[in-house]
Amino acid sequence: MRYTLFSTPILSPVLRFLSKIILKLIGWRVTGELPEGQKKYVLIVAPHTSNWDFFLFILAVSTLRFQPSVLIKNSLFVGPLGWLLRYCGAIPVNRTEATSLVKYIAGLYHERDEFVLIITPEGTRSPNPNWKLGFHHVATTAKVPILVVYVDSITRTVGIEGLLEPTSDPQADLRELKQFFDSKSGIKPQNYAS
């Protein structure tokens, strides 16, 4: 078994305890529950508007007791930073090879008994009205559902909305998702484009 920040004995329970305290101190909360019995899914989260999203991600994931993975550009995996990123569940990717990336990620879903990949459909922390459909391609290729998670700075909530079964019409699915996320406010609302 490969240990991550969220599965290391002794450290993980301490991190969970500290995460709950920190969330309470900063006035944020995590609502909703992970889908029971569902061990594989693509988790999308939006609005993604700030570097502080990563900090909230660590706290929320620790509180929810699951071990997600996230894709990060391979150029950051250098020296101790590379080790730390892998320990946090990061998977290095070469962004210039998008088509083979979907097949690679789908292969990880087929190889593993449990696998959750977090993807931010906006693909950037800057305003981007043209969301990427990589999350949809991964979900349909791997034949897994999409878990919808939001960040809302108005209610100071990281919330689990629920599962979405991807359809054969990715644009329609995207319109439905954007309509939902448009009602949420990221940490830096000016960095979100409807």
C-alpha positions in Angstrom: 0.0 0.0 0.0 1.3 3.4 -0.9 0.8 5.9 1.9 -0.2 9.5 1.3 -0.8 12.4 3.6 -4.4 11.2 4.0 -3.6 7.5 4.9 -0.4 7.6 7.0 -1.0 5.9 10.4 -0.8 8.3 13.3 -0.3 11.4 11.1 -3.7 11.2 9.3 -5.8 11.2 12.5 -3.8 14.1 13.8 -4.2 16.0 10.5 -8.0 15.2 10.6 -8.3 16.6 14.1 -6.3 19.7 13.2 -8.2 20.2 10.0 -11.5 20.3 11.9 -10.1 22.8 14.4 -8.6 25.0 11.6 -11.9 25.0 9.6 -13.8 26.1 12.7 -11.3 28.8 13.5 -11.4 30.3 10.0 -15.2 29.9 9.9 -15.4 27.4 7.0 -17.3 24.1 7.0 -17.6 21.0 4.9 -21.2 19.9 4.1 -22.6 16.8 2.4 -21.2 13.2 2.4 -19.1 11.2 0.0 -21.2 8.7 -2.0 -21.5 5.5 0.1 -20.1 2.4 -1.6 -18.7 4.3 -4.5 -15.0 3.8 -4.7 -14.2 5.3 -8.1 -15.3 8.6 -9.5 -14.0 11.9 -10.9 -14.4 14.7 -8.4 -14.8 18.1 -10.0 -14.6 21.3 -7.8 -15.4 24.9 -8.7 -15.2 27.8 -8.6 -11.4 27.5 -8.6 -10.3 31.1 -8.1 -7.4 31.3 -5.7 -4.2 29.5 -4.5 -6.0 29.3 -1.1 -8.3 26.6 -2.7 -5.4 24.1 -2.2 -5.3 24.9 1.5 -9.1 24.3 1.8 -8.7 21.2 -0.3 -6.3 19.7 2.2 -8.5 20.6 5.2 -11.7 19.3 3.5 -10.2 16.0 2.2 -8.7 15.3 5.6 -12.0 15.9 7.3 -13.9 13.7 4.8 -11.4 10.8 5.2 -10.7 9.9 1.7 -7.6 9.6 -0.5 -7.9 11.6 -3.7 -5.4 12.1 -6.5 -4.8 15.3 -8.4 -3.0 16.0 -11.7 -0.1 18.5 -11.5 2.3 19.5 -14.3 5.4 17.3 -14.3 7.8 20.3 -14.2 7.0 20.9 -10.5 8.1 17.4 -9.5 11.7 18.4 -8.7 13.6 17.4 -5.5 11.8 17.6 -2.2 8.8 19.4 -3.8 8.2 16.3 -6.0 8.2 14.0 -3.0 5.8 16.3 -1.1 3.4 16.5 -4.1 3.4 12.7 -4.5 2.8 12.4 -0.8 -0.2 14.7 -1.1 -1.6 12.4 -3.9 -0.4 14.3 -6.9 0.2 12.6 -10.2 2.7 14.2 -12.6 1.4 14.9 -16.1 2.8 16.2 -19.3 0.1 18.6 -20.5 1.2 18.5 -24.1 0.0 14.8 -24.4 -3.7 15.3 -23.7 -5.1 12.4 -25.7 -2.9 9.8 -24.2 -3.5 11.3 -20.8 -7.2 10.4 -20.8 -6.3 6.8 -21.6 -3.6 6.8 -19.0 -6.0 8.1 -16.3 -8.7 5.6 -17.4 -6.1 2.9 -17.0 -5.5 3.9 -13.4 -9.3 3.6 -12.7 -9.3 0.1 -14.2 -6.1 -1.0 -12.3 -7.1 0.2 -8.8 -9.8 -0.9 -6.5 -10.3 2.6 -5.3 -9.4 5.8 -7.2 -10.7 9.4 -6.9 -9.3 12.0 -9.2 -9.9 15.7 -8.4 -10.2 18.0 -11.5 -10.9 21.7 -11.7 -12.8 22.1 -14.9 -11.9 25.8 -15.2 -8.2 24.6 -15.6 -7.0 27.9 -14.2 -7.5 30.4 -11.3 -8.1 33.2 -13.8 -11.5 34.0 -15.3 -12.2 31.3 -18.0 -15.7 31.0 -19.6 -14.4 28.0 -21.7 -14.2 25.1 -19.3 -12.2 22.1 -20.3 -14.0 18.8 -20.8 -11.1 16.6 -19.7 -13.0 15.6 -16.6 -15.9 14.4 -18.8 -13.7 12.5 -21.2 -12.0 10.7 -18.2 -15.3 9.8 -16.6 -16.8 8.4 -19.8 -13.7 6.6 -20.8 -13.2 5.1 -17.3 -17.0 4.5 -17.0 -17.2 6.3 -13.6 -19.6 9.0 -12.3 -18.7 12.6 -11.6 -18.9 13.9 -8.0 -19.8 17.6 -8.0 -18.1 19.6 -5.2 -18.3 23.4 -4.8 -16.5 26.2 -2.9 -18.7 29.1 -1.8 -17.1 32.0 0.0 -20.4 33.6 0.8 -21.6 30.7 3.0 -17.9 29.7 3.7 -18.7 26.2 2.6 -17.0 23.4 0.8 -20.0 21.3 -0.2 -20.7 18.0 -1.8 -23.6 18.3 -4.2 -23.8 14.7 -5.4 -23.1 12.4 -8.3 -23.7 13.1 -11.9 -23.7 10.3 -14.5 -22.0 11.7 -17.6 -24.2 11.5 -20.7 -23.2 11.2 -24.4 -23.6 15.0 -24.7 -20.7 16.6 -22.8 -21.7 20.1 -23.8 -25.2 19.6 -22.2 -23.6 18.2 -19.1 -21.2 21.2 -19.0 -24.1 23.7 -19.3 -25.9 22.0 -16.4 -22.8 22.1 -14.3 -22.0 25.7 -15.1 -25.5 26.7 -14.2 -25.1 25.1 -10.8 -21.6 26.6 -10.2 -22.7 30.1 -11.3 -24.7 30.3 -8.1 -21.5 29.8 -6.0 -18.9 32.4 -5.2 -15.2 31.5 -5.1 -12.6 32.9 -2.7 -11.8 35.5 -5.3 -15.1 36.0 -7.2 -13.5 38.3 -9.7 -11.6 35.3 -11.0 -14.7 33.4 -12.1 -16.3 33.8 -15.5 -19.9 32.7 -16.0 
